[in-house]
Amino acid sequence: MAQKDMPSARERRLRRAAARKGLAVRKVQRGQDRGRYQLLDPVFGGARRSPSRTHPTSFSLEEAETYIAE
């Protein structure tokens, strides 16, 4: 696996891309969403909605990358 494809590198890229769009990324530490990511809007203080029905306010790394790219 190349270093650019490692999860930590992807997470750093996600954080930088989200910051450019005015969002903050937080990794969920507890509960059923543990290990997933929340995209937070610091102006309004809320989490963005995820396309996942089982995890409505958290994203997998791939889902978050797709959401930010749009």
C-alpha positions in Angstrom: 0.0 0.0 0.0 1.4 3.4 -1.0 1.6 6.0 1.7 -0.8 8.2 -0.1 -3.5 5.5 0.3 -3.0 4.9 4.0 -6.0 5.8 6.2 -4.1 8.4 8.1 -3.0 10.2 5.0 -6.6 10.0 3.6 -7.9 11.5 6.9 -5.5 14.4 6.7 -6.5 15.1 3.1 -10.2 15.0 4.2 -9.6 17.4 7.0 -7.8 19.9 4.7 -10.5 19.6 2.0 -13.3 20.1 4.6 -11.5 23.1 6.0 -11.5 24.7 2.6 -15.3 24.2 2.4 -15.7 25.7 5.9 -16.4 22.4 7.7 -14.7 20.6 10.5 -14.1 16.9 10.7 -14.4 15.0 14.0 -13.8 11.3 14.5 -16.5 9.7 16.6 -15.0 7.9 19.6 -18.0 6.3 21.3 -21.3 4.6 20.6 -22.5 2.8 17.5 -20.8 5.3 15.2 -17.4 4.7 16.7 -14.6 5.0 14.1 -16.8 7.0 11.7 -16.5 10.7 11.0 -18.8 13.7 11.5 -18.7 16.7 9.3 -19.5 19.7 11.5 -20.5 23.2 10.4 -18.9 25.5 12.9 -21.1 28.5 12.0 -24.4 26.7 12.8 -23.0 24.1 15.2 -24.6 21.1 13.6 -23.5 17.9 11.9 -24.2 17.4 8.2 -26.5 14.6 7.2 -25.1 11.4 5.8 -26.6 9.4 3.0 -26.5 6.3 5.2 -29.8 5.3 6.8 -28.2 3.4 9.6 -25.7 6.2 10.5 -27.6 9.5 9.7 -25.1 11.9 11.2 -21.8 10.1 10.6 -19.8 9.2 7.5 -17.4 6.5 6.6 -14.1 7.8 5.2 -15.2 7.0 1.7 -18.6 8.7 2.2 -17.0 11.8 3.7 -14.5 12.1 0.8 -17.4 11.8 -1.7 -19.5 14.4 0.2 -16.6 16.9 0.3 -15.8 16.4 -3.4 -19.3 17.4 -4.5 
